[in-house]
Amino acid sequence: MRFIGGLLLILLLVLAGGIATGFIDLQKTQEGRLPEIAVKGGSLPKYEASVAKVEVGKRKETVEVPTVDVQKP
């Protein structure tokens, strides 16, 4: 894997050196454009959901809370 990475690095350096010195001359010969995409129609799926009825309210309630005694040794 290191060998392939090193080989690619050397290739890129040679290519960059060729472009920098004028040995390799790149020129655009044709304009590029994105492909055309057409989207027509379609629909979203329909769902029905039956959920429970939730009522929120308040009431008074007495709750017995336990006590905790801590004794140091």
PQR file with spaces between the fields and no chain letter, atoms N, CA, C, O and H, PARSE charges and radii, in Angstrom:
ATOM       1  N    MET     1       0.822   -1.189    0.000 -0.4000 1.5000
ATOM       2  CA   MET     1       0.000    0.000    0.000 -0.0000 2.0000
ATOM       3  C    MET     1       0.868    1.255    0.000  0.5500 1.7000
ATOM       4  O    MET     1       0.543    2.242   -0.660 -0.5500 1.4000
ATOM       5  N    ARG     2       1.970    1.211    0.741 -0.4000 1.5000
ATOM       6  CA   ARG     2       2.891    2.351    0.767 -0.0000 2.0000
ATOM       7  C    ARG     2       3.550    2.540   -0.588  0.5500 1.7000
ATOM       8  O    ARG     2       3.806    3.666   -1.013 -0.5500 1.4000
ATOM       9  H    ARG     2       2.234    0.409    1.277  0.4000 1.0000
ATOM      10  N    PHE     3       3.823    1.432   -1.263 -0.4000 1.5000
ATOM      11  CA   PHE     3       4.464    1.495   -2.568 -0.0000 2.0000
ATOM      12  C    PHE     3       3.566    2.202   -3.575  0.5500 1.7000
ATOM      13  O    PHE     3       4.034    3.039   -4.348 -0.5500 1.4000
ATOM      14  H    PHE     3       3.615    0.517   -0.918  0.4000 1.0000
ATOM      15  N    ILE     4       2.280    1.869   -3.568 -0.4000 1.5000
ATOM      16  CA   ILE     4       1.334    2.492   -4.490 -0.0000 2.0000
ATOM      17  C    ILE     4       1.189    3.982   -4.185  0.5500 1.7000
ATOM      18  O    ILE     4       1.154    4.802   -5.102 -0.5500 1.4000
ATOM      19  H    ILE     4       1.900    1.189   -2.941  0.4000 1.0000
ATOM      20  N    GLY     5       1.105    4.334   -2.908 -0.4000 1.5000
ATOM      21  CA   GLY     5       1.008    5.736   -2.513 -0.0000 2.0000
ATOM      22  C    GLY     5       2.240    6.523   -2.931  0.5500 1.7000
ATOM      23  O    GLY     5       2.120    7.648   -3.415 -0.5500 1.4000
ATOM      24  H    GLY     5       1.133    3.668   -2.163  0.4000 1.0000
ATOM      25  N    GLY     6       3.431    5.942   -2.748 -0.4000 1.5000
ATOM      26  CA   GLY     6       4.667    6.592   -3.162 -0.0000 2.0000
ATOM      27  C    GLY     6       4.740    6.755   -4.667  0.5500 1.7000
ATOM      28  O    GLY     6       5.191    7.787   -5.163 -0.5500 1.4000
ATOM      29  H    GLY     6       3.529    5.028   -2.354  0.4000 1.0000
ATOM      30  N    LEU     7       4.295    5.740   -5.396 -0.4000 1.5000
ATOM      31  CA   LEU     7       4.287    5.801   -6.849 -0.0000 2.0000
ATOM      32  C    LEU     7       3.348    6.890   -7.349  0.5500 1.7000
ATOM      33  O    LEU     7       3.687    7.618   -8.282 -0.5500 1.4000
ATOM      34  H    LEU     7       3.928    4.901   -4.993  0.4000 1.0000
ATOM      35  N    LEU     8       2.184    7.009   -6.745 -0.4000 1.5000
ATOM      36  CA   LEU     8       1.239    8.064   -7.118 -0.0000 2.0000
ATOM      37  C    LEU     8       1.800    9.449   -6.797  0.5500 1.7000
ATOM      38  O    LEU     8       1.611   10.390   -7.568 -0.5500 1.4000
ATOM      39  H    LEU     8       1.909    6.417   -5.987  0.4000 1.0000
ATOM      40  N    LEU     9       2.478    9.574   -5.681 -0.4000 1.5000
ATOM      41  CA   LEU     9       3.087   10.853   -5.307 -0.0000 2.0000
ATOM      42  C    LEU     9       4.156   11.260   -6.314  0.5500 1.7000
ATOM      43  O    LEU     9       4.217   12.419   -6.723 -0.5500 1.4000
ATOM      44  H    LEU     9       2.631    8.809   -5.054  0.4000 1.0000
ATOM      45  N    ILE    10       4.987   10.323   -6.709 -0.4000 1.5000
ATOM      46  CA   ILE    10       6.026   10.610   -7.704 -0.0000 2.0000
ATOM      47  C    ILE    10       5.394   10.994   -9.038  0.5500 1.7000
ATOM      48  O    ILE    10       5.866   11.917   -9.700 -0.5500 1.4000
ATOM      49  H    ILE    10       4.938    9.381   -6.377  0.4000 1.0000
ATOM      50  N    LEU    11       4.341   10.302   -9.435 -0.4000 1.5000
ATOM      51  CA   LEU    11       3.641   10.605  -10.682 -0.0000 2.0000
ATOM      52  C    LEU    11       3.044   12.010  -10.654  0.5500 1.7000
ATOM      53  O    LEU    11       3.128   12.743  -11.640 -0.5500 1.4000
ATOM      54  H    LEU    11       3.958    9.552   -8.897  0.4000 1.0000
ATOM      55  N    LEU    12       2.445   12.384   -9.531 -0.4000 1.5000
ATOM      56  CA   LEU    12       1.880   13.723   -9.405 -0.0000 2.0000
ATOM      57  C    LEU    12       2.959   14.797   -9.438  0.5500 1.7000
ATOM      58  O    LEU    12       2.756   15.857  -10.032 -0.5500 1.4000
ATOM      59  H    LEU    12       2.377   11.789   -8.730  0.4000 1.0000
ATOM      60  N    LEU    13       4.098   14.540   -8.813 -0.4000 1.5000
ATOM      61  CA   LEU    13       5.210   15.500   -8.841 -0.0000 2.0000
ATOM      62  C    LEU    13       5.763   15.671  -10.253  0.5500 1.7000
ATOM      63  O    LEU    13       6.079   16.790  -10.657 -0.5500 1.4000
ATOM      64  H    LEU    13       4.263   13.679   -8.331  0.4000 1.0000
ATOM      65  N    VAL    14       5.885   14.578  -11.009 -0.4000 1.5000
ATOM      66  CA   VAL    14       6.366   14.655  -12.388 -0.0000 2.0000
ATOM      67  C    VAL    14       5.372   15.421  -13.241  0.5500 1.7000
ATOM      68  O    VAL    14       5.771   16.246  -14.064 -0.5500 1.4000
ATOM      69  H    VAL    14       5.629   13.669  -10.681  0.4000 1.0000
ATOM      70  N    LEU    15       4.090   15.163  -13.059 -0.4000 1.5000
ATOM      71  CA   LEU    15       3.044   15.867  -13.806 -0.0000 2.0000
ATOM      72  C    LEU    15       3.052   17.359  -13.471  0.5500 1.7000
ATOM      73  O    LEU    15       2.981   18.191  -14.375 -0.5500 1.4000
ATOM      74  H    LEU    15       3.766   14.494  -12.390  0.4000 1.0000
ATOM      75  N    ALA    16       3.136   17.709  -12.183 -0.4000 1.5000
ATOM      76  CA   ALA    16       3.173   19.117  -11.777 -0.0000 2.0000
ATOM      77  C    ALA    16       4.425   19.801  -12.317  0.5500 1.7000
ATOM      78  O    ALA    16       4.357   20.953  -12.746 -0.5500 1.4000
ATOM      79  H    ALA    16       3.194   17.032  -11.448  0.4000 1.0000
ATOM      80  N    GLY    17       5.555   19.120  -12.305 -0.4000 1.5000
ATOM      81  CA   GLY    17       6.790   19.687  -12.852 -0.0000 2.0000
ATOM      82  C    GLY    17       6.685   19.906  -14.358  0.5500 1.7000
ATOM      83  O    GLY    17       7.172   20.913  -14.872 -0.5500 1.4000
ATOM      84  H    GLY    17       5.610   18.184  -11.956  0.4000 1.0000
ATOM      85  N    GLY    18       6.061   18.981  -15.062 -0.4000 1.5000
ATOM      86  CA   GLY    18       5.882   19.125  -16.503 -0.0000 2.0000
ATOM      87  C    GLY    18       4.980   20.290  -16.850  0.5500 1.7000
ATOM      88  O    GLY    18       5.230   21.002  -17.823 -0.5500 1.4000
ATOM      89  H    GLY    18       5.666   18.163  -14.644  0.4000 1.0000
ATOM      90  N    ILE    19       3.947   20.489  -16.077 -0.4000 1.5000
ATOM      91  CA   ILE    19       3.047   21.619  -16.315 -0.0000 2.0000
ATOM      92  C    ILE    19       3.752   22.931  -15.974  0.5500 1.7000
ATOM      93  O    ILE    19       3.608   23.914  -16.700 -0.5500 1.4000
ATOM      94  H    ILE    19       3.744   19.911  -15.287  0.4000 1.0000
ATOM      95  N    ALA    20       4.509   22.956  -14.880 -0.4000 1.5000
ATOM      96  CA   ALA    20       5.178   24.180  -14.444 -0.0000 2.0000
ATOM      97  C    ALA    20       6.268   24.616  -15.426  0.5500 1.7000
ATOM      98  O    ALA    20       6.481   25.813  -15.620 -0.5500 1.4000
ATOM      99  H    ALA    20       4.627   22.157  -14.290  0.4000 1.0000
ATOM     100  N    THR    21       6.948   23.671  -16.036 -0.4000 1.5000
ATOM     101  CA   THR    21       8.033   24.018  -16.956 -0.0000 2.0000
ATOM     102  C    THR    21       7.547   24.244  -18.378  0.5500 1.7000
ATOM     103  O    THR    21       8.326   24.685  -19.224 -0.5500 1.4000
ATOM     104  H    THR    21       6.775   22.699  -15.879  0.4000 1.0000
ATOM     105  N    GLY    22       6.305   23.960  -18.661 -0.4000 1.5000
ATOM     106  CA   GLY    22       5.777   24.156  -20.004 -0.0000 2.0000
ATOM     107  C    GLY    22       5.928   22.936  -20.885  0.5500 1.7000
ATOM     108  O    GLY    22       5.545   22.980  -22.053 -0.5500 1.4000
ATOM     109  H    GLY    22       5.672   23.603  -17.974  0.4000 1.0000
ATOM     110  N    PHE    23       6.471   21.851  -20.369 -0.4000 1.5000
ATOM     111  CA   PHE    23       6.615   20.619  -21.131 -0.0000 2.0000
ATOM     112  C    PHE    23       5.248   20.035  -21.470  0.5500 1.7000
ATOM     113  O    PHE    23       5.058   19.461  -22.543 -0.5500 1.4000
ATOM     114  H    PHE    23       6.783   21.815  -19.419  0.4000 1.0000
ATOM     115  N    ILE    24       4.301   20.185  -20.552 -0.4000 1.5000
ATOM     116  CA   ILE    24       2.926   19.741  -20.760 -0.0000 2.0000
ATOM     117  C    ILE    24       2.051   20.984  -20.818  0.5500 1.7000
ATOM     118  O    ILE    24       2.089   21.821  -19.916 -0.5500 1.4000
ATOM     119  H    ILE    24       4.455   20.651  -19.680  0.4000 1.0000
ATOM     120  N    ASP    25       1.257   21.102  -21.889 -0.4000 1.5000
ATOM     121  CA   ASP    25       0.390   22.258  -22.075 -0.0000 2.0000
ATOM     122  C    ASP    25      -1.060   21.768  -22.116  0.5500 1.7000
ATOM     123  O    ASP    25      -1.439   21.019  -23.017 -0.5500 1.4000
ATOM     124  H    ASP    25       1.227   20.422  -22.622  0.4000 1.0000
ATOM     125  N    LEU    26      -1.866   22.189  -21.143 -0.4000 1.5000
ATOM     126  CA   LEU    26      -3.267   21.788  -21.085 -0.0000 2.0000
ATOM     127  C    LEU    26      -4.130   22.936  -21.557  0.5500 1.7000
ATOM     128  O    LEU    26      -3.982   24.064  -21.086 -0.5500 1.4000
ATOM     129  H    LEU    26      -1.558   22.797  -20.411  0.4000 1.0000
ATOM     130  N    GLN    27      -5.045   22.654  -22.498 -0.4000 1.5000
ATOM     131  CA   GLN    27      -5.974   23.669  -22.981 -0.0000 2.0000
ATOM     132  C    GLN    27      -7.363   23.056  -23.088  0.5500 1.7000
ATOM     133  O    GLN    27      -7.526   21.908  -23.500 -0.5500 1.4000
ATOM     134  H    GLN    27      -5.165   21.738  -22.880  0.4000 1.0000
ATOM     135  N    LYS    28      -8.359   23.847  -22.706 -0.4000 1.5000
ATOM     136  CA   LYS    28      -9.737   23.392  -22.776 -0.0000 2.0000
ATOM     137  C    LYS    28     -10.213   23.520  -24.222  0.5500 1.7000
ATOM     138  O    LYS    28     -10.081   24.586  -24.823 -0.5500 1.4000
ATOM     139  H    LYS    28      -8.226   24.780  -22.371  0.4000 1.0000
ATOM     140  N    THR    29     -10.762   22.449  -24.784 -0.4000 1.5000
ATOM     141  CA   THR    29     -11.219   22.463  -26.166 -0.0000 2.0000
ATOM     142  C    THR    29     -12.730   22.485  -26.285  0.5500 1.7000
ATOM     143  O    THR    29     -13.258   22.751  -27.365 -0.5500 1.4000
ATOM     144  H    THR    29     -10.869   21.583  -24.296  0.4000 1.0000
ATOM     145  N    GLN    30     -13.437   22.212  -25.202 -0.4000 1.5000
ATOM     146  CA   GLN    30     -14.898   22.196  -25.240 -0.0000 2.0000
ATOM     147  C    GLN    30     -15.426   22.564  -23.863  0.5500 1.7000
ATOM     148  O    GLN    30     -14.865   22.145  -22.850 -0.5500 1.4000
ATOM     149  H    GLN    30     -13.009   21.995  -24.324  0.4000 1.0000
ATOM     150  N    GLU    31     -16.516   23.354  -23.818 -0.4000 1.5000
ATOM     151  CA   GLU    31     -17.150   23.722  -22.567 -0.0000 2.0000
ATOM     152  C    GLU    31     -17.908   22.519  -22.009  0.5500 1.7000
ATOM     153  O    GLU    31     -18.464   21.720  -22.761 -0.5500 1.4000
ATOM     154  H    GLU    31     -16.972   23.694  -24.641  0.4000 1.0000
ATOM     155  N    GLY    32     -17.921   22.404  -20.706 -0.4000 1.5000
ATOM     156  CA   GLY    32     -18.671   21.342  -20.067 -0.0000 2.0000
ATOM     157  C    GLY    32     -19.995   21.863  -19.546  0.5500 1.7000
ATOM     158  O    GLY    32     -20.163   23.067  -19.354 -0.5500 1.4000
ATOM     159  H    GLY    32     -17.469   23.053  -20.095  0.4000 1.0000
ATOM     160  N    ARG    33     -20.945   20.950  -19.315 -0.4000 1.5000
ATOM     161  CA   ARG    33     -22.227   21.339  -18.728 -0.0000 2.0000
ATOM     162  C    ARG    33     -22.785   20.154  -17.953  0.5500 1.7000
ATOM     163  O    ARG    33     -22.429   18.999  -18.187 -0.5500 1.4000
ATOM     164  H    ARG    33     -20.808   19.972  -19.471  0.4000 1.0000
ATOM     165  N    LEU    34     -23.660   20.480  -17.035 -0.4000 1.5000
ATOM     166  CA   LEU    34     -24.276   19.444  -16.219 -0.0000 2.0000
ATOM     167  C    LEU    34     -25.360   18.728  -17.010  0.5500 1.7000
ATOM     168  O    LEU    34     -25.941   19.319  -17.920 -0.5500 1.4000
ATOM     169  H    LEU    34     -23.949   21.418  -16.844  0.4000 1.0000
ATOM     170  N    PRO    35     -25.645   17.478  -16.687 -0.5600 1.5000
ATOM     171  CA   PRO    35     -26.711   16.770  -17.384  0.2800 2.0000
ATOM     172  C    PRO    35     -28.075   17.347  -17.011  0.5500 1.7000
ATOM     173  O    PRO    35     -28.264   17.871  -15.913 -0.5500 1.4000
ATOM     174  N    GLU    36     -29.022   17.239  -17.946 -0.4000 1.5000
ATOM     175  CA   GLU    36     -30.367   17.722  -17.692 -0.0000 2.0000
ATOM     176  C    GLU    36     -31.181   16.620  -17.022  0.5500 1.7000
ATOM     177  O    GLU    36     -31.141   15.457  -17.421 -0.5500 1.4000
ATOM     178  H    GLU    36     -28.868   16.813  -18.837  0.4000 1.0000
ATOM     179  N    ILE    37     -31.918   17.022  -15.998 -0.4000 1.5000
ATOM     180  CA   ILE    37     -32.735   16.071  -15.246 -0.0000 2.0000
ATOM     181  C    ILE    37     -34.149   16.607  -15.199  0.5500 1.7000
ATOM     182  O    ILE    37     -34.361   17.770  -14.856 -0.5500 1.4000
ATOM     183  H    ILE    37     -31.951   17.968  -15.674  0.4000 1.0000
ATOM     184  N    ALA    38     -35.120   15.773  -15.539 -0.4000 1.5000
ATOM     185  CA   ALA    38     -36.520   16.184  -15.507 -0.0000 2.0000
ATOM     186  C    ALA    38     -37.257   15.344  -14.465  0.5500 1.7000
ATOM     187  O    ALA    38     -37.141   14.119  -14.435 -0.5500 1.4000
ATOM     188  H    ALA    38     -34.947   14.828  -15.818  0.4000 1.0000
ATOM     189  N    VAL    39     -38.005   16.022  -13.627 -0.4000 1.5000
ATOM     190  CA   VAL    39     -38.795   15.345  -12.606 -0.0000 2.0000
ATOM     191  C    VAL    39     -40.250   15.671  -12.881  0.5500 1.7000
ATOM     192  O    VAL    39     -40.632   16.840  -12.919 -0.5500 1.4000
ATOM     193  H    VAL    39     -38.099   17.017  -13.651  0.4000 1.0000
ATOM     194  N    LYS    40     -41.065   14.643  -13.072 -0.4000 1.5000
ATOM     195  CA   LYS    40     -42.478   14.866  -13.384 -0.0000 2.0000
ATOM     196  C    LYS    40     -43.344   14.045  -12.449  0.5500 1.7000
ATOM     197  O    LYS    40     -43.016   12.912  -12.099 -0.5500 1.4000
ATOM     198  H    LYS    40     -40.755   13.693  -13.042  0.4000 1.0000
ATOM     199  N    GLY    41     -44.461   14.645  -12.053 -0.4000 1.5000
ATOM     200  CA   GLY    41     -45.473   13.930  -11.284 -0.0000 2.0000
ATOM     201  C    GLY    41     -44.961   13.384   -9.967  0.5500 1.7000
ATOM     202  O    GLY    41     -44.071   13.952   -9.333 -0.5500 1.4000
ATOM     203  H    GLY    41     -44.728   15.566  -12.337  0.4000 1.0000
ATOM     204  N    GLY    42     -45.547   12.271   -9.575 -0.4000 1.5000
ATOM     205  CA   GLY    42     -45.191   11.635   -8.322 -0.0000 2.0000
ATOM     206  C    GLY    42     -46.137   12.034   -7.214  0.5500 1.7000
ATOM     207  O    GLY    42     -46.858   13.025   -7.332 -0.5500 1.4000
ATOM     208  H    GLY    42     -46.270   11.810  -10.089  0.4000 1.0000
ATOM     209  N    SER    43     -46.137   11.284   -6.159 -0.4000 1.5000
ATOM     210  CA   SER    43     -46.966   11.606   -5.000 -0.0000 2.0000
ATOM     211  C    SER    43     -46.348   10.980   -3.758  0.5500 1.7000
ATOM     212  O    SER    43     -45.605   10.001   -3.829 -0.5500 1.4000
ATOM     213  H    SER    43     -45.551   10.480   -6.063  0.4000 1.0000
ATOM     214  N    LEU    44     -46.673   11.566   -2.641 -0.4000 1.5000
ATOM     215  CA   LEU    44     -46.187   11.043   -1.374 -0.0000 2.0000
ATOM     216  C    LEU    44     -47.106    9.929   -0.901  0.5500 1.7000
ATOM     217  O    LEU    44     -48.290    9.941   -1.239 -0.5500 1.4000
ATOM     218  H    LEU    44     -47.277   12.361   -2.584  0.4000 1.0000
ATOM     219  N    PRO    45     -46.610    8.969   -0.133 -0.5600 1.5000
ATOM     220  CA   PRO    45     -47.476    7.934    0.414  0.2800 2.0000
ATOM     221  C    PRO    45     -48.419    8.518    1.465  0.5500 1.7000
ATOM     222  O    PRO    45     -48.092    9.499    2.134 -0.5500 1.4000
ATOM     223  N    LYS    46     -49.578    7.909    1.597 -0.4000 1.5000
ATOM     224  CA   LYS    46     -50.565    8.371    2.575 -0.0000 2.0000
ATOM     225  C    LYS    46     -50.555    7.436    3.775  0.5500 1.7000
ATOM     226  O    LYS    46     -50.400    6.222    3.642 -0.5500 1.4000
ATOM     227  H    LYS    46     -49.844    7.112    1.054  0.4000 1.0000
ATOM     228  N    TYR    47     -50.725    8.037    4.959 -0.4000 1.5000
ATOM     229  CA   TYR    47     -50.739    7.275    6.201 -0.0000 2.0000
ATOM     230  C    TYR    47     -51.936    7.693    7.041  0.5500 1.7000
ATOM     231  O    TYR    47     -52.362    8.847    7.006 -0.5500 1.4000
ATOM     232  H    TYR    47     -50.850    9.023    5.067  0.4000 1.0000
ATOM     233  N    GLU    48     -52.462    6.761    7.780 -0.4000 1.5000
ATOM     234  CA   GLU    48     -53.474    7.054    8.784 -0.0000 2.0000
ATOM     235  C    GLU    48     -52.961    6.518   10.106  0.5500 1.7000
ATOM     236  O    GLU    48     -52.406    5.421   10.166 -0.5500 1.4000
ATOM     237  H    GLU    48     -52.116    5.823    7.809  0.4000 1.0000
ATOM     238  N    ALA    49     -53.146    7.292   11.165 -0.4000 1.5000
ATOM     239  CA   ALA    49     -52.652    6.884   12.477 -0.0000 2.0000
ATOM     240  C    ALA    49     -53.763    7.010   13.504  0.5500 1.7000
ATOM     241  O    ALA    49     -54.431    8.040   13.587 -0.5500 1.4000
ATOM     242  H    ALA    49     -53.597    8.183   11.116  0.4000 1.0000
ATOM     243  N    SER    50     -53.955    5.966   14.276 -0.4000 1.5000
ATOM     244  CA   SER    50     -54.904    6.004   15.390 -0.0000 2.0000
ATOM     245  C    SER    50     -54.084    6.080   16.673  0.5500 1.7000
ATOM     246  O    SER    50     -53.315    5.171   16.986 -0.5500 1.4000
ATOM     247  H    SER    50     -53.412    5.128   14.208  0.4000 1.0000
ATOM     248  N    VAL    51     -54.255    7.158   17.400 -0.4000 1.5000
ATOM     249  CA   VAL    51     -53.471    7.346   18.613 -0.0000 2.0000
ATOM     250  C    VAL    51     -54.406    7.471   19.813  0.5500 1.7000
ATOM     251  O    VAL    51     -55.585    7.789   19.664 -0.5500 1.4000
ATOM     252  H    VAL    51     -54.880    7.897   17.145  0.4000 1.0000
ATOM     253  N    ALA    52     -53.872    7.219   20.989 -0.4000 1.5000
ATOM     254  CA   ALA    52     -54.664    7.289   22.211 -0.0000 2.0000
ATOM     255  C    ALA    52     -54.929    8.742   22.591  0.5500 1.7000
ATOM     256  O    ALA    52     -54.147    9.635   22.263 -0.5500 1.4000
ATOM     257  H    ALA    52     -52.914    6.961   21.110  0.4000 1.0000
ATOM     258  N    LYS    53     -56.033    8.965   23.279 -0.4000 1.5000
ATOM     259  CA   LYS    53     -56.365   10.295   23.754 -0.0000 2.0000
ATOM     260  C    LYS    53     -55.654   10.516   25.087  0.5500 1.7000
ATOM     261  O    LYS    53     -55.726    9.675   25.983 -0.5500 1.4000
ATOM     262  H    LYS    53     -56.669    8.240   23.544  0.4000 1.0000
ATOM     263  N    VAL    54     -54.985   11.624   25.208 -0.4000 1.5000
ATOM     264  CA   VAL    54     -54.229   11.939   26.415 -0.0000 2.0000
ATOM     265  C    VAL    54     -54.848   13.165   27.059  0.5500 1.7000
ATOM     266  O    VAL    54     -54.991   14.214   26.430 -0.5500 1.4000
ATOM     267  H    VAL    54     -54.926   12.307   24.480  0.4000 1.0000
ATOM     268  N    GLU    55     -55.217   13.014   28.342 -0.4000 1.5000
ATOM     269  CA   GLU    55     -55.763   14.142   29.086 -0.0000 2.0000
ATOM     270  C    GLU    55     -54.751   14.546   30.149  0.5500 1.7000
ATOM     271  O    GLU    55     -54.216   13.696   30.859 -0.5500 1.4000
ATOM     272  H    GLU    55     -55.101   12.162   28.853  0.4000 1.0000
ATOM     273  N    VAL    56     -54.496   15.827   30.254 -0.4000 1.5000
ATOM     274  CA   VAL    56     -53.535   16.345   31.219 -0.0000 2.0000
ATOM     275  C    VAL    56     -54.299   17.175   32.235  0.5500 1.7000
ATOM     276  O    VAL    56     -55.102   18.042   31.889 -0.5500 1.4000
ATOM     277  H    VAL    56     -54.931   16.518   29.677  0.4000 1.0000
ATOM     278  N    GLY    57     -54.024   16.883   33.493 -0.4000 1.5000
ATOM     279  CA   GLY    57     -54.691   17.632   34.556 -0.0000 2.0000
ATOM     280  C    GLY    57     -53.841   17.589   35.819  0.5500 1.7000
ATOM     281  O    GLY    57     -52.678   17.184   35.782 -0.5500 1.4000
ATOM     282  H    GLY    57     -53.372   16.179   33.774  0.4000 1.0000
ATOM     283  N    LYS    58     -54.432   18.011   36.944 -0.4000 1.5000
ATOM     284  CA   LYS    58     -53.689   17.959   38.197 -0.0000 2.0000
ATOM     285  C    LYS    58     -54.644   17.531   39.300  0.5500 1.7000
ATOM     286  O    LYS    58     -55.858   17.717   39.211 -0.5500 1.4000
ATOM     287  H    LYS    58     -55.376   18.339   36.974  0.4000 1.0000
ATOM     288  N    ARG    59     -54.057   16.950   40.346 -0.4000 1.5000
ATOM     289  CA   ARG    59     -54.833   16.522   41.505 -0.0000 2.0000
ATOM     290  C    ARG    59     -53.925   16.522   42.724  0.5500 1.7000
ATOM     291  O    ARG    59     -52.703   16.459   42.596 -0.5500 1.4000
ATOM     292  H    ARG    59     -53.072   16.799   40.418  0.4000 1.0000
ATOM     293  N    LYS    60     -54.518   16.591   43.893 -0.4000 1.5000
ATOM     294  CA   LYS    60     -53.742   16.559   45.135 -0.0000 2.0000
ATOM     295  C    LYS    60     -53.601   15.110   45.572  0.5500 1.7000
ATOM     296  O    LYS    60     -54.554   14.330   45.549 -0.5500 1.4000
ATOM     297  H    LYS    60     -55.512   16.643   43.997  0.4000 1.0000
ATOM     298  N    GLU    61     -52.387   14.779   45.968 -0.4000 1.5000
ATOM     299  CA   GLU    61     -52.106   13.415   46.393 -0.0000 2.0000
ATOM     300  C    GLU    61     -51.133   13.466   47.553  0.5500 1.7000
ATOM     301  O    GLU    61     -50.210   14.282   47.545 -0.5500 1.4000
ATOM     302  H    GLU    61     -51.613   15.413   45.986  0.4000 1.0000
ATOM     303  N    THR    62     -51.315   12.614   48.551 -0.4000 1.5000
ATOM     304  CA   THR    62     -50.415   12.514   49.692 -0.0000 2.0000
ATOM     305  C    THR    62     -49.511   11.312   49.470  0.5500 1.7000
ATOM     306  O    THR    62     -49.971   10.191   49.253 -0.5500 1.4000
ATOM     307  H    THR    62     -52.064   11.952   48.558  0.4000 1.0000
ATOM     308  N    VAL    63     -48.214   11.578   49.530 -0.4000 1.5000
ATOM     309  CA   VAL    63     -47.236   10.521   49.293 -0.0000 2.0000
ATOM     310  C    VAL    63     -46.389   10.383   50.542  0.5500 1.7000
ATOM     311  O    VAL    63     -45.896   11.376   51.077 -0.5500 1.4000
ATOM     312  H    VAL    63     -47.840   12.488   49.707  0.4000 1.0000
ATOM     313  N    GLU    64     -46.217    9.151   51.009 -0.4000 1.5000
ATOM     314  CA   GLU    64     -45.395    8.898   52.183 -0.0000 2.0000
ATOM     315  C    GLU    64     -43.951    8.724   51.730  0.5500 1.7000
ATOM     316  O    GLU    64     -43.648    7.869   50.898 -0.5500 1.4000
ATOM     317  H    GLU    64     -46.617    8.345   50.574  0.4000 1.0000
ATOM     318  N    VAL    65     -43.056    9.553   52.291 -0.4000 1.5000
ATOM     319  CA   VAL    65     -41.656    9.542   51.911 -0.0000 2.0000
ATOM     320  C    VAL    65     -40.877    8.879   53.025  0.5500 1.7000
ATOM     321  O    VAL    65     -41.043    9.243   54.189 -0.5500 1.4000
ATOM     322  H    VAL    65     -43.302   10.248   52.967  0.4000 1.0000
ATOM     323  N    PRO    66     -40.014    7.894   52.695 -0.5600 1.5000
ATOM     324  CA   PRO    66     -39.217    7.235   53.738  0.2800 2.0000
ATOM     325  C    PRO    66     -38.110    8.161   54.249  0.5500 1.7000
ATOM     326  O    PRO    66     -37.632    9.042   53.535 -0.5500 1.4000
ATOM     327  N    THR    67     -37.725    7.938   55.491 -0.4000 1.5000
ATOM     328  CA   THR    67     -36.640    8.725   56.067 -0.0000 2.0000
ATOM     329  C    THR    67     -35.366    7.883   56.077  0.5500 1.7000
ATOM     330  O    THR    67     -35.420    6.656   56.158 -0.5500 1.4000
ATOM     331  H    THR    67     -38.114    7.222   56.071  0.4000 1.0000
ATOM     332  N    VAL    68     -34.240    8.549   55.994 -0.4000 1.5000
ATOM     333  CA   VAL    68     -32.954    7.860   55.984 -0.0000 2.0000
ATOM     334  C    VAL    68     -32.117    8.420   57.113  0.5500 1.7000
ATOM     335  O    VAL    68     -31.923    9.632   57.201 -0.5500 1.4000
ATOM     336  H    VAL    68     -34.197    9.546   55.928  0.4000 1.0000
ATOM     337  N    ASP    69     -31.619    7.553   57.976 -0.4000 1.5000
ATOM     338  CA   ASP    69     -30.755    7.942   59.079 -0.0000 2.0000
ATOM     339  C    ASP    69     -29.350    7.492   58.760  0.5500 1.7000
ATOM     340  O    ASP    69     -29.129    6.325   58.437 -0.5500 1.4000
ATOM     341  H    ASP    69     -31.776    6.568   57.905  0.4000 1.0000
ATOM     342  N    VAL    70     -28.384    8.413   58.848 -0.4000 1.5000
ATOM     343  CA   VAL    70     -26.977    8.081   58.600 -0.0000 2.0000
ATOM     344  C    VAL    70     -26.249    8.241   59.916  0.5500 1.7000
ATOM     345  O    VAL    70     -26.302    9.293   60.554 -0.5500 1.4000
ATOM     346  H    VAL    70     -28.564    9.361   59.110  0.4000 1.0000
ATOM     347  N    GLN    71     -25.573    7.184   60.308 -0.4000 1.5000
ATOM     348  CA   GLN    71     -24.817    7.223   61.561 -0.0000 2.0000
ATOM     349  C    GLN    71     -23.327    7.085   61.229  0.5500 1.7000
ATOM     350  O    GLN    71     -22.909    6.182   60.505 -0.5500 1.4000
ATOM     351  H    GLN    71     -25.530    6.330   59.790  0.4000 1.0000
ATOM     352  N    LYS    72     -22.547    8.012   61.785 -0.4000 1.5000
ATOM     353  CA   LYS    72     -21.112    7.966   61.543 -0.0000 2.0000
ATOM     354  C    LYS    72     -20.477    6.950   62.481  0.5500 1.7000
ATOM     355  O    LYS    72     -20.909    6.831   63.628 -0.5500 1.4000
ATOM     356  H    LYS    72     -22.887    8.746   62.373  0.4000 1.0000
ATOM     357  N    PRO    73     -19.486    6.230   62.039 -0.5600 1.5000
ATOM     358  CA   PRO    73     -18.850    5.221   62.912  0.2800 2.0000
ATOM     359  C    PRO    73     -17.969    5.860   63.979  0.5500 1.7000
ATOM     360  O    PRO    73     -17.368    5.153   64.788 -0.5500 1.4000
